Amino acid sequence: MSRFSGLPAHIETHIGPVRGADSSRAGGRDRGYHLVYCDHHDRTRVSVLTSGLRDHTAGAPLPQELVCTVHSAQERYARHLTGVIAELLTESRSRVGYGALIMNDRALLPETEISGALAAPHPYLGDEFDVLLHDGKPVLQLITLLPITRGEAQLVARYGSDVLYDRWEAQGVDLLDVHRPTVG
């Protein structure tokens, strides 16, 4: 039994049922990971996760997978953001840690101000979601991609992510909505 064999049950416990997955083949080549779609128990949210990225995150203390959660109607945005960042990580053979900014020089998601993501623990699922255990030991880290705007990224770069979190909280920002205005 693989040390990752508990991942499907972990995902279904914390997020909800797996609805399906995209093939690991894209553009005529094997990208080395799948994009997995999960509907949350409340049916108002969807998460898009990587599966197989853990084989490509060299140098990480734990193998990693990515997850992005948005409102159900915005699934295509989560798919795009997760796919672009996973592709960047596999091509560069790198990893991300909490607090990392992964940014584009312009809007990354069409019809939004979102230009990238902040790597973080999941803001709505609790600490037990972020690490998969096997025989009581951590074996996999789930990195949540929080969609952010260029202005928010500049705020993080200048003052740190705690300032951004404080502003999000003070303004009651819905982190699941990719159409939200920037927080400055």
NORRANOR-V428112 format. One record per pair of residues at least 24 apart in sequence whose ideal C-beta (glycine too) atoms are under 10 Angstrom apart, sorted by sequence separation. I is the first residue (numbers start at 1). GAP is how many residues later the second one is. If there is no record, write none. Layout:
i=I gap=GAP
i=I gap=GAP
This chain:
i=14 gap=24
i=15 gap=24
i=16 gap=24
i=17 gap=24
i=32 gap=24
i=45 gap=24
i=46 gap=24
i=84 gap=24
i=95 gap=24
i=96 gap=24
i=119 gap=24
i=120 gap=24
i=122 gap=24
i=11 gap=25
i=15 gap=25
i=16 gap=25
i=31 gap=25
i=45 gap=25
i=46 gap=25
i=64 gap=25
i=84 gap=25
i=119 gap=25
i=120 gap=25
i=121 gap=25
i=12 gap=26
i=14 gap=26
i=15 gap=26
i=16 gap=26
i=22 gap=26
i=45 gap=26
i=46 gap=26
i=117 gap=26
i=118 gap=26
i=119 gap=26
i=120 gap=26
i=11 gap=27
i=14 gap=27
i=16 gap=27
i=19 gap=27
i=21 gap=27
i=24 gap=27
i=44 gap=27
i=45 gap=27
i=46 gap=27
i=48 gap=27
i=81 gap=27
i=117 gap=27
i=118 gap=27
i=119 gap=27
i=148 gap=27
i=155 gap=27
i=8 gap=28
i=13 gap=28
i=21 gap=28
i=24 gap=28
i=44 gap=28
i=46 gap=28
i=47 gap=28
i=48 gap=28
i=80 gap=28
i=81 gap=28
i=117 gap=28
i=118 gap=28
i=120 gap=28
i=147 gap=28
i=154 gap=28
i=155 gap=28
i=7 gap=29
i=12 gap=29
i=16 gap=29
i=18 gap=29
i=21 gap=29
i=22 gap=29
i=36 gap=29
i=38 gap=29
i=40 gap=29
i=43 gap=29
i=44 gap=29
i=45 gap=29
i=46 gap=29
i=48 gap=29
i=49 gap=29
i=53 gap=29
i=57 gap=29
i=60 gap=29
i=80 gap=29
i=116 gap=29
i=117 gap=29
i=118 gap=29
i=146 gap=29
i=147 gap=29
i=149 gap=29
i=153 gap=29
i=155 gap=29
i=8 gap=30
i=15 gap=30
i=16 gap=30
i=21 gap=30
i=42 gap=30
i=45 gap=30
i=48 gap=30
i=56 gap=30
i=66 gap=30
i=80 gap=30
i=116 gap=30
i=117 gap=30
i=118 gap=30
i=146 gap=30
i=147 gap=30
i=151 gap=30
i=152 gap=30
i=154 gap=30
i=15 gap=31
i=16 gap=31
i=18 gap=31
i=21 gap=31
i=35 gap=31
i=36 gap=31
i=38 gap=31
i=47 gap=31
i=48 gap=31
i=58 gap=31
i=64 gap=31
i=77 gap=31
i=78 gap=31
i=81 gap=31
i=85 gap=31
i=116 gap=31
i=117 gap=31
i=144 gap=31
i=147 gap=31
i=149 gap=31
i=151 gap=31
i=152 gap=31
i=15 gap=32
i=33 gap=32
i=40 gap=32
i=46 gap=32
i=48 gap=32
i=50 gap=32
i=53 gap=32
i=57 gap=32
i=63 gap=32
i=64 gap=32
i=77 gap=32
i=84 gap=32
i=85 gap=32
i=98 gap=32
i=114 gap=32
i=115 gap=32
i=116 gap=32
i=149 gap=32
i=150 gap=32
i=151 gap=32
i=152 gap=32
i=14 gap=33
i=18 gap=33
i=33 gap=33
i=35 gap=33
i=39 gap=33
i=45 gap=33
i=46 gap=33
i=48 gap=33
i=49 gap=33
i=50 gap=33
i=53 gap=33
i=56 gap=33
i=57 gap=33
i=62 gap=33
i=64 gap=33
i=76 gap=33
i=77 gap=33
i=81 gap=33
i=84 gap=33
i=114 gap=33
i=115 gap=33
i=116 gap=33
i=147 gap=33
i=149 gap=33
i=151 gap=33
i=15 gap=34
i=48 gap=34
i=52 gap=34
i=53 gap=34
i=56 gap=34
i=58 gap=34
i=59 gap=34
i=60 gap=34
i=61 gap=34
i=76 gap=34
i=77 gap=34
i=80 gap=34
i=85 gap=34
i=113 gap=34
i=114 gap=34
i=115 gap=34
i=116 gap=34
i=118 gap=34
i=148 gap=34
i=149 gap=34
i=47 gap=35
i=48 gap=35
i=50 gap=35
i=55 gap=35
i=56 gap=35
i=58 gap=35
i=59 gap=35
i=60 gap=35
i=74 gap=35
i=77 gap=35
i=81 gap=35
i=82 gap=35
i=112 gap=35
i=113 gap=35
i=114 gap=35
i=115 gap=35
i=118 gap=35
i=148 gap=35
i=149 gap=35
i=11 gap=36
i=39 gap=36
i=50 gap=36
i=53 gap=36
i=56 gap=36
i=57 gap=36
i=58 gap=36
i=59 gap=36
i=60 gap=36
i=61 gap=36
i=66 gap=36
i=81 gap=36
i=113 gap=36
i=114 gap=36
i=115 gap=36
i=116 gap=36
i=117 gap=36
i=49 gap=37
i=53 gap=37
i=56 gap=37
i=57 gap=37
i=58 gap=37
i=60 gap=37
i=77 gap=37
i=112 gap=37
i=113 gap=37
i=115 gap=37
i=116 gap=37
i=11 gap=38
i=37 gap=38
i=48 gap=38
i=52 gap=38
i=56 gap=38
i=57 gap=38
i=74 gap=38
i=109 gap=38
i=113 gap=38
i=114 gap=38
i=115 gap=38
i=118 gap=38
i=50 gap=39
i=56 gap=39
i=57 gap=39
i=70 gap=39
i=108 gap=39
i=113 gap=39
i=11 gap=40
i=50 gap=40
i=108 gap=40
i=37 gap=41
i=108 gap=41
i=120 gap=41
i=7 gap=42
i=37 gap=42
i=53 gap=42
i=107 gap=42
i=108 gap=42
i=119 gap=42
i=123 gap=42
i=8 gap=43
i=35 gap=43
i=98 gap=43
i=100 gap=43
i=102 gap=43
i=107 gap=43
i=118 gap=43
i=7 gap=44
i=35 gap=44
i=97 gap=44
i=106 gap=44
i=35 gap=45
i=96 gap=45
i=98 gap=45
i=100 gap=45
i=103 gap=45
i=105 gap=45
i=120 gap=45
i=123 gap=45
i=36 gap=46
i=95 gap=46
i=97 gap=46
i=98 gap=46
i=102 gap=46
i=103 gap=46
i=104 gap=46
i=118 gap=46
i=4 gap=47
i=7 gap=47
i=35 gap=47
i=96 gap=47
i=101 gap=47
i=103 gap=47
i=118 gap=47
i=4 gap=48
i=35 gap=48
i=95 gap=48
i=33 gap=49
i=68 gap=49
i=96 gap=49
i=103 gap=49
i=104 gap=49
i=4 gap=50
i=33 gap=50
i=103 gap=50
i=35 gap=51
i=66 gap=51
i=101 gap=51
i=102 gap=51
i=103 gap=51
i=124 gap=51
i=15 gap=52
i=31 gap=52
i=34 gap=52
i=101 gap=52
i=123 gap=52
i=124 gap=52
i=14 gap=53
i=33 gap=53
i=66 gap=53
i=69 gap=53
i=101 gap=53
i=103 gap=53
i=122 gap=53
i=123 gap=53
i=11 gap=54
i=15 gap=54
i=32 gap=54
i=33 gap=54
i=68 gap=54
i=69 gap=54
i=89 gap=54
i=103 gap=54
i=31 gap=55
i=32 gap=55
i=64 gap=55
i=67 gap=55
i=69 gap=55
i=101 gap=55
i=120 gap=55
i=11 gap=56
i=19 gap=56
i=31 gap=56
i=33 gap=56
i=69 gap=56
i=100 gap=56
i=101 gap=56
i=22 gap=57
i=26 gap=57
i=33 gap=57
i=99 gap=57
i=118 gap=57
i=7 gap=58
i=32 gap=58
i=67 gap=58
i=85 gap=58
i=4 gap=59
i=31 gap=59
i=86 gap=59
i=3 gap=60
i=31 gap=60
i=85 gap=60
i=101 gap=60
i=4 gap=61
i=22 gap=61
i=26 gap=61
i=84 gap=61
i=99 gap=61
i=100 gap=61
i=67 gap=62
i=99 gap=62
i=67 gap=63
i=82 gap=63
i=98 gap=63
i=99 gap=63
i=81 gap=64
i=114 gap=64
i=81 gap=65
i=112 gap=65
i=113 gap=65
i=114 gap=65
i=81 gap=66
i=112 gap=66
i=113 gap=66
i=114 gap=66
i=65 gap=67
i=78 gap=67
i=111 gap=67
i=112 gap=67
i=113 gap=67
i=115 gap=67
i=111 gap=68
i=112 gap=68
i=113 gap=68
i=114 gap=68
i=62 gap=69
i=63 gap=69
i=78 gap=69
i=109 gap=69
i=113 gap=69
i=62 gap=70
i=77 gap=70
i=108 gap=70
i=109 gap=70
i=74 gap=73
i=47 gap=75
i=65 gap=75
i=67 gap=75
i=68 gap=75
i=69 gap=75
i=62 gap=76
i=63 gap=76
i=64 gap=76
i=65 gap=76
i=66 gap=76
i=67 gap=76
i=68 gap=76
i=69 gap=76
i=61 gap=77
i=62 gap=77
i=63 gap=77
i=64 gap=77
i=65 gap=77
i=66 gap=77
i=67 gap=77
i=68 gap=77
i=69 gap=77
i=70 gap=77
i=47 gap=78
i=54 gap=78
i=62 gap=78
i=63 gap=78
i=64 gap=78
i=65 gap=78
i=66 gap=78
i=67 gap=78
i=68 gap=78
i=69 gap=78
i=45 gap=79
i=62 gap=79
i=64 gap=79
i=66 gap=79
i=68 gap=79
i=60 gap=80
i=61 gap=80
i=62 gap=80
i=60 gap=81
i=62 gap=81
i=57 gap=83
i=60 gap=83
i=40 gap=84
i=57 gap=84
i=40 gap=85
i=54 gap=85
i=54 gap=86
i=57 gap=86
i=54 gap=87
i=53 gap=90
i=50 gap=92
i=49 gap=93
i=50 gap=93
i=47 gap=95
i=49 gap=95
i=50 gap=95
i=47 gap=97
i=48 gap=97
i=81 gap=97
i=78 gap=98
i=80 gap=98
i=77 gap=100
i=78 gap=100
i=77 gap=101
i=74 gap=102
i=76 gap=102
i=77 gap=102
i=71 gap=103
i=74 gap=103
i=70 gap=104
i=72 gap=104
i=73 gap=104
i=74 gap=104
i=70 gap=105
i=71 gap=105
i=74 gap=105
i=69 gap=106
i=70 gap=106
i=71 gap=106
i=73 gap=106
i=15 gap=107
i=69 gap=107
i=70 gap=107
i=71 gap=107
i=14 gap=108
i=68 gap=108
i=70 gap=108
i=71 gap=108
i=70 gap=109
i=14 gap=110
i=15 gap=110
i=68 gap=110
i=14 gap=111
i=14 gap=112
i=14 gap=114
i=15 gap=114
i=13 gap=115
i=14 gap=115
i=13 gap=116
i=14 gap=116
i=10 gap=118
i=11 gap=118
i=10 gap=119
i=10 gap=121
i=11 gap=121
i=10 gap=122
i=9 gap=123
i=10 gap=123
i=10 gap=124
i=7 gap=125
i=6 gap=126
i=5 gap=127
i=6 gap=127
i=7 gap=127
i=15 gap=127
i=4 gap=128
i=6 gap=128
i=14 gap=128
i=3 gap=129
i=5 gap=129
i=6 gap=129
i=47 gap=129
i=3 gap=130
i=4 gap=130
i=10 gap=130
i=46 gap=130
i=3 gap=131
i=11 gap=131
i=45 gap=131
i=2 gap=132
i=3 gap=132
i=7 gap=132
i=10 gap=132
i=44 gap=132
i=1 gap=133
i=6 gap=133
i=7 gap=133
i=3 gap=134
i=5 gap=134
i=6 gap=134
i=4 gap=135
i=7 gap=135
i=3 gap=136
i=4 gap=136
i=40 gap=136
i=2 gap=137
i=3 gap=137
